[in-house]
Amino acid sequence: MEGMAMTGTTVCLGETMAQVTPADGEGLELSRELRLAVAGAESTVAQYLADLGHRAAWVSRVGDDPLGRRIVAAVGGRGVDVSGVRVDPKAPTGLYFKDPGPDGTRVHYYRRGSAASRMGPADAERVDLAGARLLHLTGITPALSTGCAELVELLMERASRAGVLVSFDVNHRPTLWSSLGEAGAALRGLARRADLVFVGRDEGERLWGTATAEEIHAHLAPRGTLVVKDAEVGATEFSGSAREFVPAPAVEVVEAVGAGDAFAAGYLSGLLHGSNSAERLALGHRLAGRTLRSIEDYVPADTLERN
């Protein structure tokens, strides 16, 4: 992929939920004021890409409720194509709460039976790959339901046949899986089918017992490019026989939620612009750093060059 400038739309598919966060930084038990926002791994990537001048589309389902309408308006308002979002009148929009504390932020999901969890193979018809250059998926979607897992596999197959690059962020969410063994096997299988894989070093150790970036690479044996993120240490790209490491800049971390999606978006933006490996990784770090310094999952990046 070195030096390859890409054109066309990046299609991102996955659930976006309404997010409730204590406005005063207190935990949920003590906070007196709550803020309502919009958050979802795939739509966050789409919004960042749109901020950075790329064409991006987000495909999902939301409920026929105020939260669903709020989400679609917010994501569409950032310049993302939301024409592939379906309103499901029989299921609600998902919701989750962030609970900050001295040991970090915990997340509480209320998404079982949500509109997005009801997606399945039939939803593939709303994913327009004709003008796409890149399809971005995460390991969150297949954990939502059997139908969602089937949809992800179908889209990977169709994208590969259409010559569309498949990007897959492992994005392991332990509470969404019935067991660690199930998650490890499913996410390994999907990663091996993608052209570009993002995974945290800590995720690899948790899922597969791989302690280093090199061990993750050997374990997954990816067919394309692998990017291993190691928090404040840095990120390593493996592409063919080449290996590139770029250290993470020092950042005063306010909250880590959302940083991985920001990193993926920065890296993908560099890829779409035809940047080299080091530049792609550096842009990923730069975008992630903005999120790490904020309590927001998504920090608009249309002013990136001025900050």
Short mmCIF file of the C-alpha atoms (twelve columns), coordinates in Angstrom:
data_MODEL
# 
_entry.id   MODEL 
# 
loop_
_atom_site.group_PDB 
_atom_site.id 
_atom_site.type_symbol 
_atom_site.label_atom_id 
_atom_site.label_alt_id 
_atom_site.label_comp_id 
_atom_site.label_asym_id 
_atom_site.label_seq_id 
_atom_site.Cartn_x 
_atom_site.Cartn_y 
_atom_site.Cartn_z 
_atom_site.pdbx_PDB_model_num 
ATOM 1   C CA . MET A 1   0.000   0.000   0.000  1 
ATOM 2   C CA . GLU A 2   3.054   2.272   0.145  1 
ATOM 3   C CA . GLY A 3   2.455   5.565   -1.653 1 
ATOM 4   C CA . MET A 4   -0.942  4.474   -2.979 1 
ATOM 5   C CA . ALA A 5   -3.332  7.422   -3.288 1 
ATOM 6   C CA . MET A 6   -6.909  6.246   -2.984 1 
ATOM 7   C CA . THR A 7   -10.065 7.872   -4.261 1 
ATOM 8   C CA . GLY A 8   -13.695 6.995   -3.751 1 
ATOM 9   C CA . THR A 9   -15.913 6.701   -0.706 1 
ATOM 10  C CA . THR A 10  -15.017 5.024   2.566  1 
ATOM 11  C CA . VAL A 11  -18.026 3.029   3.777  1 
ATOM 12  C CA . CYS A 12  -18.264 2.452   7.547  1 
ATOM 13  C CA . LEU A 13  -20.889 0.095   8.981  1 
ATOM 14  C CA . GLY A 14  -21.798 -0.373  12.609 1 
ATOM 15  C CA . GLU A 15  -23.922 0.716   15.555 1 
ATOM 16  C CA . THR A 16  -23.963 4.269   16.886 1 
ATOM 17  C CA . MET A 17  -25.626 4.955   20.215 1 
ATOM 18  C CA . ALA A 18  -26.728 7.850   22.317 1 
ATOM 19  C CA . GLN A 19  -24.097 8.473   24.986 1 
ATOM 20  C CA . VAL A 20  -24.771 9.795   28.479 1 
ATOM 21  C CA . THR A 21  -21.815 11.300  30.371 1 
ATOM 22  C CA . PRO A 22  -21.546 13.083  33.733 1 
ATOM 23  C CA . ALA A 23  -20.960 16.739  32.889 1 
ATOM 24  C CA . ASP A 24  -18.995 17.445  36.069 1 
ATOM 25  C CA . GLY A 25  -16.549 14.555  35.806 1 
ATOM 26  C CA . GLU A 26  -18.064 12.785  38.814 1 
ATOM 27  C CA . GLY A 27  -19.160 9.155   38.701 1 
ATOM 28  C CA . LEU A 28  -22.734 8.320   37.793 1 
ATOM 29  C CA . GLU A 29  -23.677 7.717   41.429 1 
ATOM 30  C CA . LEU A 30  -22.792 11.272  42.473 1 
ATOM 31  C CA . SER A 31  -23.124 13.413  39.357 1 
ATOM 32  C CA . ARG A 32  -25.949 15.958  39.369 1 
ATOM 33  C CA . GLU A 33  -25.786 16.824  35.680 1 
ATOM 34  C CA . LEU A 34  -25.596 14.541  32.640 1 
ATOM 35  C CA . ARG A 35  -24.684 15.332  29.023 1 
ATOM 36  C CA . LEU A 36  -26.139 13.641  25.968 1 
ATOM 37  C CA . ALA A 37  -23.864 12.967  23.002 1 
ATOM 38  C CA . VAL A 38  -23.485 10.608  20.053 1 
ATOM 39  C CA . ALA A 39  -20.869 7.856   19.885 1 
ATOM 40  C CA . GLY A 40  -20.065 4.808   17.779 1 
ATOM 41  C CA . ALA A 41  -16.752 3.409   16.567 1 
ATOM 42  C CA . GLU A 42  -17.563 3.270   12.863 1 
ATOM 43  C CA . SER A 43  -19.461 6.561   12.603 1 
ATOM 44  C CA . THR A 44  -16.626 8.234   14.534 1 
ATOM 45  C CA . VAL A 45  -14.155 7.064   11.894 1 
ATOM 46  C CA . ALA A 46  -16.518 8.300   9.156  1 
ATOM 47  C CA . GLN A 47  -16.819 11.731  10.796 1 
ATOM 48  C CA . TYR A 48  -13.062 12.139  11.150 1 
ATOM 49  C CA . LEU A 49  -12.521 11.150  7.525  1 
ATOM 50  C CA . ALA A 50  -15.124 13.692  6.414  1 
ATOM 51  C CA . ASP A 51  -13.412 16.323  8.586  1 
ATOM 52  C CA . LEU A 52  -10.141 15.577  6.799  1 
ATOM 53  C CA . GLY A 53  -11.639 16.045  3.344  1 
ATOM 54  C CA . HIS A 54  -12.567 12.491  2.353  1 
ATOM 55  C CA . ARG A 55  -15.890 11.126  1.144  1 
ATOM 56  C CA . ALA A 56  -17.351 8.916   3.854  1 
ATOM 57  C CA . ALA A 57  -20.623 7.051   4.334  1 
ATOM 58  C CA . TRP A 58  -22.069 5.444   7.448  1 
ATOM 59  C CA . VAL A 59  -24.522 2.525   7.232  1 
ATOM 60  C CA . SER A 60  -26.562 1.308   10.203 1 
ATOM 61  C CA . ARG A 61  -29.998 1.097   11.795 1 
ATOM 62  C CA . VAL A 62  -31.511 3.382   14.423 1 
ATOM 63  C CA . GLY A 63  -34.839 3.333   16.203 1 
ATOM 64  C CA . ASP A 64  -37.792 5.489   15.223 1 
ATOM 65  C CA . ASP A 65  -37.197 7.684   18.258 1 
ATOM 66  C CA . PRO A 66  -35.663 11.057  19.219 1 
ATOM 67  C CA . LEU A 67  -32.270 9.500   19.958 1 
ATOM 68  C CA . GLY A 68  -32.107 7.859   16.535 1 
ATOM 69  C CA . ARG A 69  -33.018 11.099  14.812 1 
ATOM 70  C CA . ARG A 70  -30.454 12.964  16.885 1 
ATOM 71  C CA . ILE A 71  -27.725 10.515  15.894 1 
ATOM 72  C CA . VAL A 72  -28.465 10.661  12.166 1 
ATOM 73  C CA . ALA A 73  -28.602 14.461  12.240 1 
ATOM 74  C CA . ALA A 74  -25.319 14.709  14.156 1 
ATOM 75  C CA . VAL A 75  -23.364 12.330  11.917 1 
ATOM 76  C CA . GLY A 76  -24.883 13.716  8.729  1 
ATOM 77  C CA . GLY A 77  -24.164 17.224  9.947  1 
ATOM 78  C CA . ARG A 78  -20.438 16.465  9.840  1 
ATOM 79  C CA . GLY A 79  -20.618 15.799  6.098  1 
ATOM 80  C CA . VAL A 80  -21.036 12.024  6.257  1 
ATOM 81  C CA . ASP A 81  -23.427 10.338  3.805  1 
ATOM 82  C CA . VAL A 82  -26.169 8.817   5.993  1 
ATOM 83  C CA . SER A 83  -28.475 7.695   3.188  1 
ATOM 84  C CA . GLY A 84  -27.700 4.065   4.077  1 
ATOM 85  C CA . VAL A 85  -29.108 4.384   7.603  1 
ATOM 86  C CA . ARG A 86  -32.432 2.595   8.064  1 
ATOM 87  C CA . VAL A 87  -35.034 3.571   10.662 1 
ATOM 88  C CA . ASP A 88  -36.399 0.492   12.431 1 
ATOM 89  C CA . PRO A 89  -39.867 1.140   13.910 1 
ATOM 90  C CA . LYS A 90  -39.783 -2.063  15.962 1 
ATOM 91  C CA . ALA A 91  -36.612 -1.570  18.001 1 
ATOM 92  C CA . PRO A 92  -35.008 1.253   20.000 1 
ATOM 93  C CA . THR A 93  -31.785 3.134   19.454 1 
ATOM 94  C CA . GLY A 94  -28.959 1.844   21.651 1 
ATOM 95  C CA . LEU A 95  -27.770 3.783   24.693 1 
ATOM 96  C CA . TYR A 96  -24.688 3.723   26.888 1 
ATOM 97  C CA . PHE A 97  -23.391 5.514   29.953 1 
ATOM 98  C CA . LYS A 98  -19.814 6.566   30.722 1 
ATOM 99  C CA . ASP A 99  -18.897 6.314   34.391 1 
ATOM 100 C CA . PRO A 100 -15.614 8.130   35.156 1 
ATOM 101 C CA . GLY A 101 -13.663 7.132   38.235 1 
ATOM 102 C CA . PRO A 102 -10.161 7.196   39.761 1 
ATOM 103 C CA . ASP A 103 -9.253  3.929   38.017 1 
ATOM 104 C CA . GLY A 104 -10.500 5.064   34.615 1 
ATOM 105 C CA . THR A 105 -13.813 5.311   32.827 1 
ATOM 106 C CA . ARG A 106 -16.203 2.365   32.855 1 
ATOM 107 C CA . VAL A 107 -18.888 1.933   30.239 1 
ATOM 108 C CA . HIS A 108 -22.403 0.568   30.806 1 
ATOM 109 C CA . TYR A 109 -24.285 -0.573  27.693 1 
ATOM 110 C CA . TYR A 110 -28.044 -0.648  27.167 1 
ATOM 111 C CA . ARG A 111 -28.047 -1.968  23.628 1 
ATOM 112 C CA . ARG A 112 -29.497 -5.500  23.777 1 
ATOM 113 C CA . GLY A 113 -32.291 -5.753  21.190 1 
ATOM 114 C CA . SER A 114 -31.383 -2.386  19.691 1 
ATOM 115 C CA . ALA A 115 -32.244 -1.476  16.117 1 
ATOM 116 C CA . ALA A 116 -28.643 -1.906  14.991 1 
ATOM 117 C CA . SER A 117 -28.365 -5.336  16.598 1 
ATOM 118 C CA . ARG A 118 -31.194 -6.453  14.294 1 
ATOM 119 C CA . MET A 119 -29.080 -5.904  11.182 1 
ATOM 120 C CA . GLY A 120 -28.442 -8.962  9.039  1 
ATOM 121 C CA . PRO A 121 -27.486 -10.111 5.526  1 
ATOM 122 C CA . ALA A 122 -30.466 -8.269  3.994  1 
ATOM 123 C CA . ASP A 123 -28.885 -4.983  5.077  1 
ATOM 124 C CA . ALA A 124 -26.022 -5.602  2.665  1 
ATOM 125 C CA . GLU A 125 -28.272 -4.267  -0.081 1 
ATOM 126 C CA . ARG A 126 -27.955 -0.785  1.466  1 
ATOM 127 C CA . VAL A 127 -24.148 -0.890  1.333  1 
ATOM 128 C CA . ASP A 128 -23.154 0.711   -1.962 1 
ATOM 129 C CA . LEU A 129 -19.696 -0.562  -2.846 1 
ATOM 130 C CA . ALA A 130 -19.864 0.615   -6.461 1 
ATOM 131 C CA . GLY A 131 -18.123 3.907   -5.701 1 
ATOM 132 C CA . ALA A 132 -16.213 2.712   -2.659 1 
ATOM 133 C CA . ARG A 133 -12.477 2.426   -2.266 1 
ATOM 134 C CA . LEU A 134 -12.507 1.278   1.331  1 
ATOM 135 C CA . LEU A 135 -14.866 -0.639  3.649  1 
ATOM 136 C CA . HIS A 136 -14.243 -0.145  7.368  1 
ATOM 137 C CA . LEU A 137 -15.638 -2.635  9.891  1 
ATOM 138 C CA . THR A 138 -14.948 -3.437  13.530 1 
ATOM 139 C CA . GLY A 139 -15.181 -6.413  15.846 1 
ATOM 140 C CA . ILE A 140 -18.020 -4.743  17.717 1 
ATOM 141 C CA . THR A 141 -20.616 -5.437  15.018 1 
ATOM 142 C CA . PRO A 142 -20.298 -9.248  14.837 1 
ATOM 143 C CA . ALA A 143 -20.654 -9.381  18.634 1 
ATOM 144 C CA . LEU A 144 -24.108 -7.771  18.533 1 
ATOM 145 C CA . SER A 145 -26.043 -10.693 17.035 1 
ATOM 146 C CA . THR A 146 -25.816 -13.668 14.718 1 
ATOM 147 C CA . GLY A 147 -27.346 -11.564 11.941 1 
ATOM 148 C CA . CYS A 148 -24.732 -8.849  12.415 1 
ATOM 149 C CA . ALA A 149 -21.942 -11.441 12.290 1 
ATOM 150 C CA . GLU A 150 -23.350 -12.856 9.044  1 
ATOM 151 C CA . LEU A 151 -23.601 -9.343  7.602  1 
ATOM 152 C CA . VAL A 152 -19.947 -8.585  8.359  1 
ATOM 153 C CA . GLU A 153 -18.775 -11.811 6.714  1 
ATOM 154 C CA . LEU A 154 -20.953 -11.180 3.660  1 
ATOM 155 C CA . LEU A 155 -19.676 -7.621  3.255  1 
ATOM 156 C CA . MET A 156 -16.062 -8.733  3.535  1 
ATOM 157 C CA . GLU A 157 -16.671 -11.280 0.775  1 
ATOM 158 C CA . ARG A 158 -18.461 -8.790  -1.487 1 
ATOM 159 C CA . ALA A 159 -15.847 -6.087  -0.935 1 
ATOM 160 C CA . SER A 160 -13.007 -8.435  -1.792 1 
ATOM 161 C CA . ARG A 161 -14.770 -9.502  -4.990 1 
ATOM 162 C CA . ALA A 162 -15.350 -5.850  -5.918 1 
ATOM 163 C CA . GLY A 163 -11.730 -4.849  -5.334 1 
ATOM 164 C CA . VAL A 164 -12.629 -2.717  -2.319 1 
ATOM 165 C CA . LEU A 165 -10.011 -2.622  0.438  1 
ATOM 166 C CA . VAL A 166 -11.335 -4.121  3.694  1 
ATOM 167 C CA . SER A 167 -10.218 -2.394  6.900  1 
ATOM 168 C CA . PHE A 168 -10.953 -4.209  10.175 1 
ATOM 169 C CA . ASP A 169 -10.430 -2.889  13.690 1 
ATOM 170 C CA . VAL A 170 -10.509 -5.761  16.201 1 
ATOM 171 C CA . ASN A 171 -12.059 -3.441  18.823 1 
ATOM 172 C CA . HIS A 172 -12.676 -6.200  21.378 1 
ATOM 173 C CA . ARG A 173 -15.525 -5.379  23.782 1 
ATOM 174 C CA . PRO A 174 -15.495 -8.190  26.392 1 
ATOM 175 C CA . THR A 175 -19.024 -7.553  27.684 1 
ATOM 176 C CA . LEU A 176 -20.501 -8.164  24.227 1 
ATOM 177 C CA . TRP A 177 -19.137 -11.707 23.900 1 
ATOM 178 C CA . SER A 178 -20.254 -14.828 25.755 1 
ATOM 179 C CA . SER A 179 -16.659 -15.913 26.356 1 
ATOM 180 C CA . LEU A 180 -13.075 -14.909 25.679 1 
ATOM 181 C CA . GLY A 181 -12.570 -18.063 23.622 1 
ATOM 182 C CA . GLU A 182 -15.510 -17.234 21.353 1 
ATOM 183 C CA . ALA A 183 -14.279 -13.694 20.839 1 
ATOM 184 C CA . GLY A 184 -10.705 -14.773 20.155 1 
ATOM 185 C CA . ALA A 185 -11.674 -17.286 17.501 1 
ATOM 186 C CA . ALA A 186 -14.209 -15.050 15.758 1 
ATOM 187 C CA . LEU A 187 -12.008 -11.944 15.719 1 
ATOM 188 C CA . ARG A 188 -8.956  -13.884 14.550 1 
ATOM 189 C CA . GLY A 189 -10.961 -15.304 11.652 1 
ATOM 190 C CA . LEU A 190 -12.232 -11.899 10.581 1 
ATOM 191 C CA . ALA A 191 -8.800  -10.291 10.917 1 
ATOM 192 C CA . ARG A 192 -7.303  -12.901 8.609  1 
ATOM 193 C CA . ARG A 193 -9.876  -12.022 5.927  1 
ATOM 194 C CA . ALA A 194 -9.167  -8.268  5.970  1 
ATOM 195 C CA . ASP A 195 -6.647  -6.326  3.915  1 
ATOM 196 C CA . LEU A 196 -5.821  -3.973  6.781  1 
ATOM 197 C CA . VAL A 197 -6.119  -4.831  10.479 1 
ATOM 198 C CA . PHE A 198 -5.905  -2.606  13.569 1 
ATOM 199 C CA . VAL A 199 -5.420  -4.222  16.971 1 
ATOM 200 C CA . GLY A 200 -4.190  -3.088  20.363 1 
ATOM 201 C CA . ARG A 201 -1.240  -4.938  21.856 1 
ATOM 202 C CA . ASP A 202 -3.300  -5.360  25.036 1 
ATOM 203 C CA . GLU A 203 -6.188  -6.790  22.982 1 
ATOM 204 C CA . GLY A 204 -3.858  -9.325  21.418 1 
ATOM 205 C CA . GLU A 205 -2.554  -10.418 24.791 1 
ATOM 206 C CA . ARG A 206 -6.079  -10.745 26.178 1 
ATOM 207 C CA . LEU A 207 -7.502  -12.581 23.171 1 
ATOM 208 C CA . TRP A 208 -4.622  -14.772 22.007 1 
ATOM 209 C CA . GLY A 209 -1.912  -14.624 24.677 1 
ATOM 210 C CA . THR A 210 0.406   -12.689 22.341 1 
ATOM 211 C CA . ALA A 211 2.622   -10.343 24.382 1 
ATOM 212 C CA . THR A 212 4.311   -8.329  21.625 1 
ATOM 213 C CA . ALA A 213 3.487   -6.792  18.247 1 
ATOM 214 C CA . GLU A 214 5.690   -9.402  16.605 1 
ATOM 215 C CA . GLU A 215 3.810   -12.225 18.315 1 
ATOM 216 C CA . ILE A 216 0.472   -10.791 17.190 1 
ATOM 217 C CA . HIS A 217 1.773   -10.620 13.620 1 
ATOM 218 C CA . ALA A 218 3.003   -14.211 13.749 1 
ATOM 219 C CA . HIS A 219 -0.263  -15.421 15.278 1 
ATOM 220 C CA . LEU A 220 -2.611  -13.669 12.858 1 
ATOM 221 C CA . ALA A 221 -0.475  -14.217 9.755  1 
ATOM 222 C CA . PRO A 222 -2.477  -11.455 8.023  1 
ATOM 223 C CA . ARG A 223 -2.839  -11.472 4.281  1 
ATOM 224 C CA . GLY A 224 -2.286  -7.716  4.108  1 
ATOM 225 C CA . THR A 225 -1.206  -4.954  6.483  1 
ATOM 226 C CA . LEU A 226 -1.331  -5.172  10.283 1 
ATOM 227 C CA . VAL A 227 -1.144  -2.171  12.618 1 
ATOM 228 C CA . VAL A 228 -0.504  -2.912  16.297 1 
ATOM 229 C CA . LYS A 229 -1.215  -0.058  18.717 1 
ATOM 230 C CA . ASP A 230 0.603   -0.079  22.041 1 
ATOM 231 C CA . ALA A 231 -0.973  2.813   23.991 1 
ATOM 232 C CA . GLU A 232 1.598   5.406   25.049 1 
ATOM 233 C CA . VAL A 233 4.503   3.364   23.594 1 
ATOM 234 C CA . GLY A 234 3.677   3.707   19.896 1 
ATOM 235 C CA . ALA A 235 2.332   1.828   16.894 1 
ATOM 236 C CA . THR A 236 3.889   -0.722  14.556 1 
ATOM 237 C CA . GLU A 237 2.900   -1.419  10.967 1 
ATOM 238 C CA . PHE A 238 3.675   -4.775  9.363  1 
ATOM 239 C CA . SER A 239 3.292   -4.865  5.586  1 
ATOM 240 C CA . GLY A 240 4.821   -7.769  3.720  1 
ATOM 241 C CA . SER A 241 8.384   -8.079  4.987  1 
ATOM 242 C CA . ALA A 242 8.494   -4.415  6.039  1 
ATOM 243 C CA . ARG A 243 8.110   -3.202  9.628  1 
ATOM 244 C CA . GLU A 244 7.641   0.435   10.658 1 
ATOM 245 C CA . PHE A 245 7.420   1.716   14.243 1 
ATOM 246 C CA . VAL A 246 6.454   5.262   15.217 1 
ATOM 247 C CA . PRO A 247 6.486   6.202   18.919 1 
ATOM 248 C CA . ALA A 248 3.456   7.889   20.422 1 
ATOM 249 C CA . PRO A 249 3.958   11.524  21.405 1 
ATOM 250 C CA . ALA A 250 3.627   12.371  25.083 1 
ATOM 251 C CA . VAL A 251 0.045   13.322  25.925 1 
ATOM 252 C CA . GLU A 252 -1.610  14.247  29.202 1 
ATOM 253 C CA . VAL A 253 -4.470  11.761  29.130 1 
ATOM 254 C CA . VAL A 254 -7.895  12.926  30.274 1 
ATOM 255 C CA . GLU A 255 -9.778  9.877   28.991 1 
ATOM 256 C CA . ALA A 256 -8.832  7.072   26.608 1 
ATOM 257 C CA . VAL A 257 -12.308 6.202   25.267 1 
ATOM 258 C CA . GLY A 258 -12.448 6.849   21.515 1 
ATOM 259 C CA . ALA A 259 -8.694  7.174   20.960 1 
ATOM 260 C CA . GLY A 260 -8.455  3.921   19.027 1 
ATOM 261 C CA . ASP A 261 -11.097 5.024   16.535 1 
ATOM 262 C CA . ALA A 262 -9.353  8.379   16.126 1 
ATOM 263 C CA . PHE A 263 -6.064  6.595   15.464 1 
ATOM 264 C CA . ALA A 264 -7.685  4.359   12.834 1 
ATOM 265 C CA . ALA A 265 -9.217  7.391   11.127 1 
ATOM 266 C CA . GLY A 266 -5.910  9.252   11.069 1 
ATOM 267 C CA . TYR A 267 -4.094  6.256   9.638  1 
ATOM 268 C CA . LEU A 268 -6.800  5.711   7.006  1 
ATOM 269 C CA . SER A 269 -6.688  9.374   6.036  1 
ATOM 270 C CA . GLY A 270 -2.952  9.084   5.460  1 
ATOM 271 C CA . LEU A 271 -3.519  5.948   3.413  1 
ATOM 272 C CA . LEU A 272 -6.178  7.648   1.290  1 
ATOM 273 C CA . HIS A 273 -3.822  10.583  0.692  1 
ATOM 274 C CA . GLY A 274 -1.016  8.255   -0.407 1 
ATOM 275 C CA . SER A 275 1.242   8.957   2.588  1 
ATOM 276 C CA . ASN A 276 4.023   6.553   3.534  1 
ATOM 277 C CA . SER A 277 3.931   4.209   6.524  1 
ATOM 278 C CA . ALA A 278 5.587   6.567   9.010  1 
ATOM 279 C CA . GLU A 279 3.331   9.444   7.986  1 
ATOM 280 C CA . ARG A 280 0.205   7.304   8.316  1 
ATOM 281 C CA . LEU A 281 1.154   6.159   11.799 1 
ATOM 282 C CA . ALA A 282 2.090   9.688   12.861 1 
ATOM 283 C CA . LEU A 283 -1.264  11.077  11.716 1 
ATOM 284 C CA . GLY A 284 -2.985  8.288   13.636 1 
ATOM 285 C CA . HIS A 285 -1.112  9.309   16.790 1 
ATOM 286 C CA . ARG A 286 -1.909  12.963  16.201 1 
ATOM 287 C CA . LEU A 287 -5.632  12.397  15.873 1 
ATOM 288 C CA . ALA A 288 -5.693  9.990   18.831 1 
ATOM 289 C CA . GLY A 289 -3.885  12.585  20.942 1 
ATOM 290 C CA . ARG A 290 -6.726  15.056  20.463 1 
ATOM 291 C CA . THR A 291 -9.193  12.514  21.811 1 
ATOM 292 C CA . LEU A 292 -6.964  11.515  24.725 1 
ATOM 293 C CA . ARG A 293 -6.933  15.133  25.910 1 
ATOM 294 C CA . SER A 294 -10.740 15.292  25.937 1 
ATOM 295 C CA . ILE A 295 -13.701 13.596  27.598 1 
ATOM 296 C CA . GLU A 296 -15.345 13.378  24.164 1 
ATOM 297 C CA . ASP A 297 -15.172 10.234  22.006 1 
ATOM 298 C CA . TYR A 298 -15.093 12.422  18.892 1 
ATOM 299 C CA . VAL A 299 -13.226 15.737  18.719 1 
ATOM 300 C CA . PRO A 300 -13.880 17.478  15.363 1 
ATOM 301 C CA . ALA A 301 -10.708 17.493  13.292 1 
ATOM 302 C CA . ASP A 302 -11.583 20.065  10.646 1 
ATOM 303 C CA . THR A 303 -9.193  22.451  12.462 1 
ATOM 304 C CA . LEU A 304 -6.417  19.853  12.773 1 
ATOM 305 C CA . GLU A 305 -3.826  21.863  10.870 1 
ATOM 306 C CA . ARG A 306 -4.349  24.935  13.057 1 
ATOM 307 C CA . ASN A 307 -4.091  23.161  16.402 1 
# 
